[in-house]
């Protein structure tokens, strides 16, 4: 499900600015033993199972999630962040078709871009459950993380920053 116009461009620019300035970027994902560095991508953990990793970004991310929650309506998910992170990818980042939350079916993933100038012809949309979705700036995709998904091919060297949230779904 795509949700358009969830926030302002200025809000995304602010979030992106603080993310870029962080010194906590890493190459842990995708996880697994023996995965070569060429198959990994740069990620910044904001909130994970062990708590808040970046307080300023956690506050901004929570504010963004509340805007998405207000736009979508309260019948889809609870605005309680289980996991939140930002990834950086470009045309050199390999696609990684995968599933998340294999054991827990009670969560949704919300994904959006922080690049306010991102163009559709640059690629980098979301491929999920056999369908492709372009994610324009200020729009977010909400999907079941137990379904196979990946970033679509990116056709530019420009760095694509995407924020993703894992939140509990309403039953």
N, C-alpha and C positions, 0 to 999 in steps of 0.2 A: 504494500500500500504506500503510495507516495502522498505526502502532505506538503502543499506549496505554501510559500510566504509565511513561514513560522517565526521569523525574527527579522531584525534589520541587518543590512549589510554592515553597518558600523559595529554592531555587536559581534559579528563574525570576525571583522578586522581586529577588534580588540582582543578576542580570544586567540586569534592566530598570532598576534604580536607577542603576547605573554608566552605562548607555546614555543615560538621560535627562539625566544630568549632563555628558555630552560636549558639547564646543563644535565638533565636527567634522561636524555634520549638513549635508547639501547637497541641491540639486535638480538633479542631473545626469541622472536616469533618468525616463522611458526616453530612451536616447541617440538622437541623430540630428539632422541639420541641420533647422532650421525648426520643431521641435516647440515649440508655445507652452507657456508656464509653467503654464497651466491643466491641461495634460495630464501634468504631471510630479508626482512624489511625493517626499516627504522620505526620505532614506536616509543611513545611517551605514555607511561601509566599515570593516570590522574587519580583514580580510585580503583582499588582492587579488593580482593577478599581480606587482605590484611590491613585495609584502612586507606586513609587519604595520603597520597604520595606527593601531591603538589597543591597546597592550600589555596592559593590565588586561583589557579585553574579549576580547582574543585568548586569554588564559589561561582565562577563564571559558567562552568558546565552545568551546575545545578540551576542557575538562572535560565540558561538556554533550554534545559529539559522542561522547566516549568512553562516556558513560552510554547513549546511543542505540545505539552500536555493541555494547555488552555486551548490551543488551536484545534487539536484532534478531538477534544472532549474527554471526559473522565471515564468513559466506558471501556477504553482499550487497555490502559496500563496504569500502574501506580507510579508516581514520580519518585521512586526510591531506587537510587543507583546502586546496583550490585557491582558493576564494573564499568569504568569509563576510561577511554584512551584515545590518543591521536596517533595516526600513522602517516608516514610520508612515503609516497610512491611516485615513480616516473616510468618512462618507457623501458627502462632497464630492469624493473622489478618483475619477477616472474609471477604469473597468476597462481593462486593457491586455492583451488576448489576444495572446500572443507565444510565441516559442520562444527558447531559449538554446542555446549550444554547437552551433551549426549545423554546424561543421566537425569537431567532436570528439564521437564517439558513445560514448566510453568513460567518461562521467561520469553521476552521479546527482545530483539535487537533493533536499535534505532541508529541510522547512519546518515551523515550529511557532510558536505564539504565546507572547509573554512576558507577556501579560495573564492573571494567575491567576484573575481574576473574569469572564472573557469568557463570554457566554451565546450559545447557538445562535441565538436569535431576533434577535440583533444582526447576523447575517450574517457576511460576511468569511471564509468558508471558501475552499477551493481548488477551482477548476474546472480539470480536466485530462483531456485525451483524451475529452471528451464526458461526463464524470462529475463530480458535485459531491461534496465531502467536507467535513463539519464537522470542524474541528480543535479539540478540547477542550483546555483547559490540561493540560500534561504529555504531550500526544500529538503525534506528528510524522508528516507525510506524506513518503513517499519515492517519487520519480517520475522519469521520463526527461525531462530538460529540453529534449530535441529535439521533444517532443510539445507541441502548443499548450496553454497554461495561463494562468490569470489568477486574481486574487482575485475571489471572488464579491461581489456587491453588499453594501455595508455599510449598515445602516439606522439608525445612530446617529452622533451627533457625538463620541462617546467615541473617543479615539485608540486604534487597534489596532496594537500593535507586534508584528512578526513577524521572526523570525530565519531566515535561510536559509543553507545550506551547499551548496557544489558540491564533490563528492568523487569520487575514482576508483571505478568499480564493479569488482567482482571478475569475472573472466571464467570 
